[in-house]
Amino acid sequence: MAPAAPIDIDHLDRRTSGRSLIMGILNVTPDSFSDGGDHNDVETAIAHAELLLAEGADIIDIGGESTRPGAAEVDAETEAARVIPTIRALASRTRALISVDTYKASVADQALTAGAHIVNDVWGLQREPEIARVAGAHGAAVIASHWEREAYSPTTILDAMKRFFERSVALARQAGIPDHRIVLDPGIGFGKGMAENLLILDRIDEIVALGFPVLLGVSRKRFIGEITGREPKQRLAGTLATNVLAAAKGVSSFRVHDVAAHRDALAVTDAILSSRERT
């Protein structure tokens, strides 16, 4: 398959991009749950980013702090030291979009200055609200993930998520970020158990209906392992199944480790959906 044309931050919604978008995961951390320590130096990180792009990634998401359960938090200086050299080097080599996976305003500011285009905040812009202003000042897009310290049941999780996103969207709009540059992520696995994860995935079209591009990040996650009995690097089939179903429900982009397999699976899915729309 020929590489897809590069996208920009004004076409993060499948309704304008015309296809599913793929975000390739690049963790420059020692302790991420499935690839910690694999890409700790800049040379290795750039090589992996270039592989992800060659396989069809539209966005490279670079993270310097693990968010796996039980992971230790790192300070802003440590996180910046991990991600900024890789962002700067990658930005000089590609026109592809670069996302920084951080909730810290100071790290986001440095990353956007170094060449990133998107801030991917697992706390939905609400842990350090200044991060929205930073993104707005740089003309960046934001991804607001749902993650709260409260525990929710399957009967309350979607309503709570919608209220959370209302606050995230308000922060982004106040910072001057236009709606088409605000992406919502349901935060599968973040403070949620199996029942909550499955209900969200089954009803994710309700999040799509809020009118913003939706990104889904389920790659190799624990709930897939609990269902299949597979270890993290053996969870591709379960990840593909989840993401294909989500694409059929209107999700725009997918944060994944295994880009090539997703490019093929989502290309077929997009073709079927396009055929349906033409009839």
C-alpha positions as CSV (number, residue, x, y, z in Angstrom):
1,M,0.0,0.0,0.0
2,A,1.3,3.5,-0.9
3,P,1.9,5.8,2.1
4,A,-1.0,8.0,2.8
5,A,-0.7,11.8,2.2
6,P,0.4,13.7,5.3
7,I,-2.3,15.2,7.3
8,D,-2.4,18.4,9.3
9,I,-4.0,19.4,12.6
10,D,-7.0,20.8,10.9
11,H,-8.0,17.3,9.6
12,L,-8.0,15.1,12.7
13,D,-11.6,14.1,12.2
14,R,-12.4,11.2,9.9
15,R,-15.2,13.4,8.5
16,T,-12.6,15.7,7.1
17,S,-9.6,13.4,6.7
18,G,-11.7,10.8,4.9
19,R,-10.0,7.9,6.6
20,S,-8.9,6.5,9.9
21,L,-5.8,8.1,11.3
22,I,-3.0,6.1,13.0
23,M,-0.9,7.5,15.9
24,G,2.2,5.5,16.4
25,I,3.4,5.1,20.0
26,L,7.0,6.1,20.8
27,N,7.7,5.7,24.5
28,V,11.1,7.1,25.6
29,T,10.7,5.7,29.1
30,P,12.4,3.0,31.1
31,D,9.2,1.6,32.5
32,S,6.2,1.6,30.1
33,F,4.2,-1.5,30.3
34,S,5.0,-3.2,27.0
35,D,8.0,-1.3,25.6
36,G,9.8,0.3,28.5
37,G,13.5,0.8,27.8
38,D,13.2,-0.1,24.1
39,H,13.8,3.4,22.8
40,N,15.7,5.3,25.5
41,D,18.3,7.0,23.4
42,V,17.7,9.5,20.6
43,E,19.2,7.4,17.8
44,T,17.1,4.3,18.7
45,A,14.0,6.5,19.2
46,I,14.3,8.2,15.8
47,A,14.9,4.8,14.1
48,H,11.7,3.5,15.6
49,A,9.8,6.6,14.7
50,E,10.9,6.3,11.1
51,L,9.8,2.7,11.1
52,L,6.4,3.7,12.3
53,L,6.1,6.3,9.6
54,A,7.2,3.9,6.9
55,E,4.5,1.5,8.1
56,G,1.9,4.2,7.7
57,A,1.6,6.2,10.9
58,D,0.1,9.7,10.5
59,I,1.2,10.9,14.0
60,I,4.1,10.0,16.3
61,D,3.2,10.3,19.9
62,I,6.2,10.7,22.1
63,G,6.0,10.1,25.8
64,G,8.5,10.5,28.6
65,E,6.5,9.4,31.6
66,S,4.8,6.0,32.0
67,T,1.1,6.0,32.9
68,R,0.9,2.3,33.5
69,P,-0.8,1.4,36.9
70,G,1.7,1.8,39.7
71,A,4.3,3.8,37.7
72,A,6.2,6.5,39.5
73,E,5.7,10.1,38.5
74,V,8.6,12.0,37.1
75,D,9.4,15.7,37.4
76,A,9.2,18.1,34.5
77,E,12.9,18.4,34.1
78,T,13.4,14.6,33.8
79,E,10.5,14.3,31.4
80,A,11.7,17.1,29.2
81,A,15.2,15.7,29.1
82,R,13.7,12.4,27.7
83,V,11.4,13.8,25.1
84,I,12.7,17.1,23.8
85,P,15.8,15.8,22.0
86,T,13.8,13.2,20.2
87,I,11.1,15.7,19.2
88,R,13.6,18.2,17.9
89,A,15.5,15.5,15.9
90,L,12.3,14.0,14.5
91,A,10.8,17.4,13.5
92,S,13.9,18.1,11.4
93,R,13.4,14.9,9.4
94,T,9.6,14.6,8.7
95,R,6.5,16.5,7.8
96,A,4.4,14.1,9.8
97,L,2.5,15.3,12.9
98,I,4.3,15.0,16.2
99,S,2.4,14.7,19.5
100,V,3.8,15.0,23.0
101,D,2.2,12.8,25.6
102,T,2.3,15.0,28.7
103,Y,0.1,16.7,31.3
104,K,2.7,19.2,32.3
105,A,2.4,22.7,30.9
106,S,6.2,23.4,31.0
107,V,7.0,20.2,29.1
108,A,4.3,20.9,26.5
109,D,5.7,24.4,26.0
110,Q,9.2,23.1,25.3
111,A,7.9,20.3,23.1
112,L,5.8,22.6,20.9
113,T,8.8,25.0,20.6
114,A,10.9,22.0,19.6
115,G,8.5,21.1,16.7
116,A,5.5,19.1,18.2
117,H,2.0,19.9,16.8
118,I,-0.3,18.2,19.3
119,V,-0.5,18.0,23.1
120,N,-1.8,14.6,24.3
121,D,-2.9,15.1,28.0
122,V,-4.1,12.0,29.8
123,W,-5.7,14.2,32.4
124,G,-7.9,16.1,29.9
125,L,-6.2,19.5,30.4
126,Q,-7.5,19.5,34.0
127,R,-4.5,18.6,36.1
128,E,-2.5,21.6,35.0
129,P,-5.1,23.8,33.2
130,E,-2.3,26.1,32.1
131,I,-1.5,23.5,29.5
132,A,-4.5,24.6,27.4
133,R,-3.2,28.2,27.3
134,V,0.2,26.9,26.2
135,A,-1.3,24.8,23.4
136,G,-3.4,27.7,22.3
137,A,-0.5,30.1,22.2
138,H,1.4,27.7,19.9
139,G,-1.6,27.1,17.6
140,A,-1.5,23.4,18.6
141,A,-4.2,20.8,18.7
142,V,-5.0,19.0,22.0
143,I,-6.1,15.5,22.9
144,A,-8.1,15.5,26.1
145,S,-8.3,12.0,27.7
146,H,-10.8,11.1,30.4
147,W,-9.0,10.2,33.7
148,E,-10.4,11.0,37.1
149,R,-9.5,9.9,40.6
150,E,-13.0,8.9,41.4
151,A,-14.3,5.4,40.7
152,Y,-17.3,5.0,38.5
153,S,-19.7,2.1,37.8
154,P,-20.9,1.0,34.4
155,T,-24.2,2.8,35.2
156,T,-22.5,6.2,35.8
157,I,-19.3,6.2,33.7
158,L,-20.6,7.7,30.5
159,D,-22.5,10.5,32.1
160,A,-19.4,11.3,34.2
161,M,-17.2,11.2,31.1
162,K,-19.5,13.6,29.3
163,R,-19.4,16.1,32.2
164,F,-15.6,15.7,32.3
165,F,-15.3,16.5,28.6
166,E,-17.5,19.5,29.0
167,R,-14.9,20.9,31.3
168,S,-12.0,20.0,29.1
169,V,-13.6,21.5,26.0
170,A,-14.3,24.7,28.0
171,L,-10.6,25.0,28.9
172,A,-9.6,24.5,25.3
173,R,-12.0,27.0,23.9
174,Q,-11.0,29.6,26.5
175,A,-7.5,29.2,25.3
176,G,-8.6,29.9,21.7
177,I,-8.3,26.4,20.4
178,P,-10.9,25.7,17.7
179,D,-13.2,22.8,18.0
180,H,-11.7,20.8,15.1
181,R,-8.4,20.8,17.0
182,I,-9.9,19.4,20.2
183,V,-9.8,15.6,20.2
184,L,-11.5,13.5,22.9
185,D,-10.1,10.2,24.2
186,P,-12.2,8.0,26.5
187,G,-9.1,6.9,28.4
188,I,-9.7,3.2,28.3
189,G,-8.0,1.6,31.3
190,F,-7.4,4.8,33.2
191,G,-9.2,4.4,36.4
192,K,-11.6,2.0,34.8
193,G,-12.3,-1.7,35.3
194,M,-13.3,-4.4,32.8
195,A,-17.0,-3.6,32.9
196,E,-16.5,0.1,32.4
197,N,-14.0,-0.4,29.6
198,L,-16.4,-2.7,27.7
199,L,-19.4,-0.5,28.2
200,I,-17.5,2.6,26.9
201,L,-16.3,0.7,23.9
202,D,-19.8,-0.6,23.1
203,R,-21.3,2.9,23.4
204,I,-18.4,5.0,22.1
205,D,-20.7,6.3,19.4
206,E,-22.1,8.5,22.2
207,I,-18.8,10.1,22.6
208,V,-18.4,10.6,18.8
209,A,-21.9,12.2,18.9
210,L,-20.5,15.1,21.0
211,G,-19.1,16.4,17.7
212,F,-15.4,16.3,18.3
213,P,-12.8,13.9,16.7
214,V,-12.3,10.9,19.0
215,L,-9.0,9.0,19.5
216,L,-8.9,5.5,21.0
217,G,-5.9,4.1,22.8
218,V,-6.4,0.4,23.6
219,S,-3.2,-1.0,22.2
220,R,-2.0,-4.1,24.2
221,K,-3.9,-3.0,27.2
222,R,-4.7,-5.1,30.3
223,F,-8.4,-5.7,29.5
224,I,-7.4,-7.4,26.3
225,G,-5.0,-9.6,28.2
226,E,-7.7,-10.4,30.7
227,I,-10.0,-11.5,27.9
228,T,-7.5,-13.4,25.9
229,G,-4.9,-14.6,28.4
230,R,-2.2,-13.0,26.3
231,E,0.9,-11.1,27.4
232,P,1.3,-7.4,26.2
233,K,3.2,-8.0,23.0
234,Q,0.9,-10.9,22.1
235,R,-2.3,-8.7,22.1
236,L,-2.3,-7.5,18.5
237,A,-5.4,-9.6,17.4
238,G,-7.4,-8.3,20.4
239,T,-6.3,-4.7,19.7
240,L,-7.2,-5.0,16.0
241,A,-10.7,-6.3,16.8
242,T,-11.4,-3.5,19.2
243,N,-10.2,-0.8,16.9
244,V,-12.0,-2.1,13.8
245,L,-15.3,-2.1,15.8
246,A,-14.6,1.4,17.1
247,A,-13.8,2.7,13.5
248,A,-17.3,1.4,12.5
249,K,-18.8,3.5,15.3
250,G,-17.1,6.7,14.1
251,V,-13.8,6.9,16.0
252,S,-11.3,8.9,14.0
253,S,-7.9,7.9,15.1
254,F,-6.1,5.1,16.9
255,R,-3.0,5.1,19.2
256,V,-1.2,1.9,18.5
257,H,2.1,0.1,18.8
258,D,1.6,-2.1,15.7
259,V,1.2,0.4,12.8
260,A,1.5,-1.8,9.7
261,A,-1.2,-4.3,10.8
262,H,-3.6,-1.4,11.7
263,R,-3.0,0.4,8.5
264,D,-4.2,-2.6,6.6
265,A,-7.1,-3.5,8.9
266,L,-8.3,0.1,9.0
267,A,-7.9,0.6,5.3
268,V,-10.3,-2.3,4.7
269,T,-12.7,-1.0,7.3
270,D,-12.6,2.5,5.8
271,A,-13.3,1.0,2.3
272,I,-16.4,-0.9,3.6
273,L,-17.7,2.2,5.4
274,S,-17.2,4.3,2.4
275,S,-19.1,1.8,0.2
276,R,-21.9,2.0,2.7
277,E,-22.0,5.8,2.6
278,R,-22.2,5.7,-1.3
279,T,-25.2,3.4,-1.4
